[in-house]
Amino acid sequence: MKVLIVGGYGVFGGRLARLLADERQVRLVIAGRSAEKAQAFCASQLAGANCEAARFDREGDVTAQLRQIGPDVIVDASGPFQAYGTDPYRLVRAAMGLGISYLDLADGADFVEGVAAFDREARPAGVSVLSGVSSFPVLTAAVVRALSEDLESIDSVEAGIAPSPYAGVGENVIRAIAGYSGKPVKLRRGGRDAYGHGMAESRRYVIRPPGCVPLPSLRFSLVDVPDLRVLPKLWPELAEVWIGAGPVPESLHRMLNGLALLVRWRVLPSLRPFGGLFYRAINILRWGEHRGGMYVEIKGQRGGEAVTRS
């Protein structure tokens, strides 16, 4: 199987490539706008693996590029998916037209929600089109399904992810967060569609993995992720859905909260121009726990009684 990873030398694409490197039945194609970076990644990170490097520009003629590479599966790990322009699904359509299955690691709520429209065409064509195949919303939905197995209904879902400051976060992820910070974020609140403001409202939570020392109390701030749209469709009775991120150190997190409030109050138009600066800052100013974590807490009903599980 030939697997093309667009953005394959980036943070998340690179991790996926390294995980697949010892799968002998898979031939990896590491691609991006820079063929030189793709070649360097193959040489340094995938030595001995069945792989090749290629240049792939998703703003170019994607159909011609796909024909030349000839993959069986495409994984789009590039992004930021919130900034894919006026024709965000051109790669999806090109893949379907050539009978190539498509997956992405999208974290953009609008983008992931829109991919569902291709299901009707994908099924008779015999290809898979899967979007948001990442921590959010895949892990969240799986945990909610497990926690609610014997409940009659689910009233609310709250979840958050706290990456270690040493884990490494891609620049496109930081640019995406900067882009929606302080902007309206669609969510479910009070049993109806409502809006919060990205990174401008926060909650605290202590992640307690079974059998492990709990993480410190962490500050989580609202993020615009696919879960906010996906979970209410899976569980229509949901009255509340809130998803946050808990980046550390908290001092930088609070600075971002303050800047997001300036956008919300329209003092600043957007934090998007500061995305590169934020990325450099988090890679220089690192301290605190080496551990990261994720939590999911649900509230529901069983036998007429309120139940909370996490």
C-alpha positions in Angstrom: 0.0 0.0 0.0 1.4 3.4 -1.0 0.6 6.1 1.6 1.1 9.7 0.8 1.5 12.0 3.8 1.0 15.6 2.9 3.0 17.6 5.5 4.9 14.4 6.2 8.0 16.2 7.6 5.9 18.3 10.0 5.3 17.6 13.7 2.2 15.4 13.4 2.8 14.1 9.9 6.4 13.2 11.0 5.1 11.3 14.0 2.7 9.3 11.9 5.5 8.5 9.4 7.8 7.2 12.1 5.0 5.0 13.5 4.5 3.5 10.0 8.2 3.2 9.2 8.4 -0.5 10.3 5.3 -1.6 8.4 6.9 -3.5 5.6 3.6 -3.7 3.5 3.5 0.1 3.4 5.5 2.4 1.1 5.6 5.9 2.5 5.7 9.0 0.4 6.8 12.0 2.5 5.6 15.2 0.8 5.2 18.9 1.2 6.0 22.1 -0.5 9.7 21.6 0.0 11.2 18.5 -1.7 14.5 19.2 0.0 12.9 19.0 3.5 11.1 15.8 2.5 14.3 14.2 1.4 16.1 15.3 4.5 13.4 13.9 6.7 13.5 10.5 4.9 17.3 10.4 5.3 17.4 11.4 9.0 14.2 10.0 10.4 13.2 7.1 8.2 16.6 5.5 7.4 16.0 1.9 6.2 12.2 2.4 5.8 10.4 1.8 2.6 9.9 5.5 1.7 10.4 8.2 -0.9 10.2 12.0 -0.9 8.1 14.1 -3.1 7.0 17.7 -3.6 3.3 18.3 -3.2 1.6 21.7 -3.2 -2.0 21.5 -2.3 -2.5 25.0 -3.9 -1.4 23.6 -7.2 -2.9 21.1 -9.6 -3.5 18.4 -7.0 -5.1 16.0 -9.5 -1.9 16.0 -11.7 0.3 15.6 -8.7 -1.7 12.7 -7.4 -1.6 11.0 -10.8 2.2 11.3 -10.8 2.6 9.9 -7.2 -0.1 7.3 -7.5 -0.9 6.7 -3.8 -3.6 4.3 -2.5 -4.2 6.5 0.5 -3.7 10.2 1.2 -3.2 11.6 4.7 -3.4 15.4 4.9 -1.4 16.4 7.9 -0.6 19.9 6.7 -3.0 22.6 7.7 -4.0 25.0 9.2 -7.3 23.6 8.0 -9.1 26.8 9.2 -7.2 28.7 6.4 -7.8 26.5 3.4 -9.4 29.3 1.5 -12.4 29.4 -0.7 -12.1 25.8 -2.0 -11.0 23.9 1.1 -12.0 20.4 -0.3 -10.2 20.4 -3.6 -7.8 17.6 -2.3 -10.8 15.5 -1.1 -12.5 15.8 -4.5 -9.3 15.1 -6.4 -8.7 11.9 -4.3 -12.3 10.7 -4.8 -12.1 11.3 -8.6 -9.0 9.1 -8.8 -10.3 6.4 -6.4 -7.9 7.2 -3.6 -9.0 7.0 0.0 -8.5 10.2 2.0 -7.8 10.9 5.7 -6.8 14.0 7.5 -5.7 15.2 10.9 -7.9 18.3 10.7 -8.7 20.2 13.9 -10.9 22.8 12.2 -14.6 22.4 13.2 -16.0 23.9 10.0 -13.7 21.8 7.8 -14.5 18.5 9.5 -18.2 19.2 9.6 -18.2 19.9 5.9 -16.5 16.6 4.9 -19.7 14.7 5.8 -21.2 16.0 2.5 -18.9 13.7 0.5 -20.2 10.5 2.1 -22.9 9.9 -0.5 -20.3 10.0 -3.3 -17.6 8.1 -1.5 -19.6 5.0 -0.7 -20.5 3.9 -4.3 -17.0 4.9 -5.3 -15.6 2.4 -2.8 -13.3 4.9 -1.1 -13.0 6.2 2.5 -13.1 9.9 3.3 -12.3 10.3 7.0 -11.8 13.7 8.6 -10.6 14.8 12.0 -8.7 11.5 12.6 -6.9 13.0 15.6 -7.1 13.4 19.4 -10.2 15.6 18.9 -12.8 14.3 18.1 -11.8 10.6 17.8 -10.6 10.0 21.4 -13.3 12.2 22.9 -16.1 10.4 21.1 -14.7 6.9 21.9 -14.5 7.8 25.6 -17.9 9.4 25.7 -19.4 6.2 24.1 -17.6 4.0 26.7 -18.6 6.1 29.7 -22.3 6.4 28.6 -22.8 2.8 27.7 -25.5 2.1 30.4 -26.9 5.7 30.7 -30.4 6.6 29.5 -29.2 10.0 28.3 -26.2 12.4 28.4 -26.7 15.9 29.5 -23.2 17.4 29.1 -19.7 16.7 27.9 -16.6 18.5 29.1 -13.1 17.6 27.8 -9.7 19.0 27.6 -6.2 18.1 26.5 -3.0 19.3 28.2 0.1 18.7 26.1 3.5 18.5 27.8 5.5 21.7 27.0 8.2 19.3 25.7 6.0 17.4 23.4 6.3 19.8 20.4 3.3 21.4 18.7 3.3 22.2 15.0 3.4 25.8 13.8 0.2 25.4 11.8 -1.6 24.3 15.0 -0.4 27.5 16.8 -1.4 29.6 13.8 -4.9 28.1 13.8 -5.3 28.8 17.6 -4.1 32.3 17.1 -6.6 32.7 14.2 -9.7 31.9 16.3 -8.6 33.3 19.7 -11.1 35.9 20.8 -13.4 35.0 17.9 -16.9 33.4 18.3 -16.8 29.6 18.6 -20.0 27.7 17.9 -21.0 25.2 20.7 -24.0 23.7 22.5 -25.0 25.6 25.7 -28.2 25.5 27.6 -29.7 23.0 25.2 -29.3 25.2 22.2 -26.7 26.3 19.7 -24.7 29.2 21.1 -21.3 30.9 20.9 -18.3 31.1 23.2 -15.1 32.9 22.4 -11.9 31.0 21.7 -9.2 31.1 24.4 -11.2 33.8 26.2 -13.1 31.6 28.6 -11.4 29.1 31.0 -11.9 26.4 33.5 -9.7 24.4 35.9 -9.4 20.6 36.1 -7.1 18.1 37.8 -6.4 15.1 35.5 -6.1 11.9 37.6 -5.0 8.9 35.6 -5.9 5.7 37.4 -2.8 4.4 39.3 -0.8 7.5 38.6 0.1 10.6 40.5 -2.4 13.3 39.5 -1.3 16.2 37.3 -1.4 19.7 39.0 -4.6 21.7 38.7 -4.5 23.0 35.1 -6.2 25.9 33.4 -8.1 24.9 30.2 -9.4 27.4 27.7 -12.1 27.0 25.0 -10.8 25.8 21.7 -12.6 25.6 18.3 -12.4 21.8 17.6 -14.7 19.4 15.7 -16.0 17.9 18.9 -18.2 20.9 19.4 -20.1 20.1 16.2 -19.7 16.3 16.1 -20.8 15.3 19.6 -24.3 16.9 19.5 -24.9 15.0 16.3 -24.0 11.7 17.9 -26.0 12.5 21.0 -28.8 15.0 20.1 -29.9 15.2 23.7 -26.7 17.0 24.8 -27.4 20.3 26.4 -23.8 21.3 27.0 -20.5 20.7 25.2 -17.3 22.4 26.2 -13.8 21.5 25.0 -10.6 23.1 26.2 -6.8 23.0 25.9 -4.4 23.5 28.8 -1.0 24.6 27.4 1.7 25.3 29.9 3.5 27.2 31.3 0.4 28.9 32.7 2.0 32.3 32.6 2.1 32.2 28.8 -1.4 30.6 28.7 -2.8 33.6 30.7 -1.1 36.0 28.4 -2.8 34.4 25.4 -6.1 34.6 27.4 -5.6 38.3 27.8 -4.8 38.9 24.1 -7.9 36.8 23.2 -10.0 39.2 25.3 -8.6 42.1 23.4 -9.8 40.5 20.2 -13.2 39.8 21.7 -13.5 43.4 22.8 -12.3 44.5 19.3 -9.2 46.2 20.5 -7.3 43.9 18.2 -8.7 42.6 14.9 -7.0 39.2 15.2 -4.0 37.3 16.7 -3.3 35.5 13.5 -0.3 37.8 12.6 1.3 36.7 15.9 1.1 33.0 15.2 4.8 32.7 14.3 5.9 34.7 17.4 3.7 32.4 19.6 5.3 29.3 18.0 8.8 30.5 18.7 7.9 31.5 22.3 6.5 28.1 23.3 9.6 26.4 21.9 11.9 28.6 23.9 10.1 29.1 27.2 9.5 25.5 28.4 9.2 24.5 32.0 6.9 22.4 34.2 5.6 18.9 34.0 7.0 16.5 31.3 3.7 14.7 31.4 0.6 15.6 29.5 -2.9 14.3 29.6 -6.5 14.4 28.5 -9.7 14.3 30.4 -13.4 13.6 29.5 -16.2 14.2 32.0 -19.8 13.4 31.2 -23.1 14.0 33.1 -26.1 12.0 32.4 -29.1 10.1 33.7 -29.6 6.5 34.8 -32.8 5.3 36.6 -33.9 8.9 37.1 -30.7 9.8 39.0 -27.9 12.2 37.9 -24.6 10.5 37.2 -21.2 12.1 36.6 -18.3 10.0 35.1 -14.8 10.8 33.9 
